[in-house]
Amino acid sequence: MAVIHLSEGTPILQMLQEHQPQFLGLDYDLPGLNGIEIYDLVHRPPGWADLPAIMVSASLSEQAIRYRNIPGLHKPCSRDELLRAIEQAMK
């Protein structure tokens, strides 16, 4: 499994046209598009609706992630917390 790291929201959409990920780890506070906007755009097409994701941020929008049923973590988080959230999302 390869990991692709991008630090801005807009290039993520380009990357998704070239690669089909198995999982998305999103930060809420990204330049360009925020994590919720990216999540919504990615999950709109029928073939992507079930793509697992987690949201990590120092300023999580609890209401937005609950509405979308996205596991969320507040920064800083431990490695174990991150791994548990990924495991939960991949079920």
N, C-alpha and C positions, 0 to 999 in steps of 0.2 A: 504494500500500500504506500503510495506517495502522499506527501503532505505538501500542499500549496499554501503559502502564506501571503496574504495581501493586506496592506494597511490602509486602503481607501475603498470606499463603497463602490464607486463607479466601475473600476477595473474588474470587480468580481463578476459583474454581469457578462463582460467579455470572456472571462475565463470559463464561465458556465456554458458558453456557446462552443467552446473547444474541448471541454472535459465534462464527464458526468461523474460527479462526486458521489461517494457513499454516505457522506456525513458533512454537515456544516457546523462549524464553531464560529459564532458571530459575536462581535462586540457591538453593544448598542451605540456607543459614541465613535462613529467613523466619519471621516471627512467625506463629503459628497452625499452618499446615501447612508442613513443609519441602519443598524442591524434589523430593526422591525421592517423598514421599507424593503430591504434586501430579502428578508424572509418572505414577505408578501409577494414580491415580484417572482421569486424563485418558485414558490408553491402555487402560483396561479395556473401554469400550464398543467393539463391533466397528467402527464407522465411524471411530474415532479411533486405531486401533492403529498406523497408519503415520505419524502426525503427527510431523514432525521436531522434534528438541529438542536443546539443549545445556545443560550444567550448569556454572555459574560460581560459584566460592566460594573463600574463604580457607581453608576447612576441608572439602575434598572427601572424600567417602567413596569411595576408589578402588574398593573391592570392589563397592559398590552400583552405581556407574556402569558398571563393566565387565560386571557381571551383566546389566544392561539395554542394553548396547551404546550408551551415551550418550557423545558427545564431551564431555570435561570440561576446564575451564581453571581454573588457580589464579589468584586475585586477588593482586596486580594483574597484568593482562595487557595486552599492546599491542593497538592497533587491528588490526594485521595478524594477530595470533594469533586475535583474535575473529572476524575476517572468514574466516579459513581454517577455523575450527571450524564456523561457520555454513554455509560452502560444503560441507564434509564432511557435515554433517547433512542438507543438502538433496539430496544425491545419491540 
